[in-house]
Amino acid sequence: MWQWWVSELPEGFRQLQKILLKRPGGDREMVDILALVLMHDEAAVLTAVELALEAGIPSKQTILNLRIGVQCGKGAGYLLSDG
């Protein structure tokens, strides 16, 4: 079956998938997030996923913003801080 690759996803991606698949359109959002690995380093995308999960705001937009922030040298904290 084609779903063999799901069991090989890193834990952060699997946690995110469980959350997103409960939302309308979450399947598409998950595909978009996985597609980021084609344009960015997998470890960097996974780090953004893990940060979004830790912050309690797991969404494609959050992950994109975290990834861009890290890429621009601002670090991830600027998005998650109160200041």
C-alpha positions, -999 to 999 in steps of 0.1 A, spaced: 0 0 0 12 36 -6 10 46 30 42 28 40 61 61 41 39 75 69 54 52 95 88 64 85 81 101 91 100 117 120 79 119 152 73 157 148 57 153 114 36 124 128 24 144 157 15 173 134 -3 150 111 -25 137 139 -35 172 148 -41 185 112 -61 155 100 -87 164 126 -93 198 109 -112 205 77 -85 209 50 -59 195 73 -49 168 48 -40 195 23 -22 215 49 -1 185 58 8 179 22 19 215 18 41 212 49 57 180 37 63 197 3 85 223 21 111 196 24 115 198 -13 126 235 -10 142 236 24 164 213 45 143 186 61 159 192 95 150 229 93 114 221 84 112 196 112 126 221 137 99 246 126 73 218 130 86 210 165 86 246 176 50 251 163 39 220 182 57 232 214 40 266 211 6 250 207 1 266 173 6 238 148 -4 253 114 11 257 80 13 294 84 31 292 117 56 267 103 63 289 73 68 319 95 91 300 118 111 287 88 114 321 73 124 337 106 152 312 111 163 315 75 165 353 78 186 351 109 160 363 133 157 330 151 125 313 160 120 331 193 109 364 177 76 348 166 69 331 199 79 358 223 55 384 239 78 413 230 
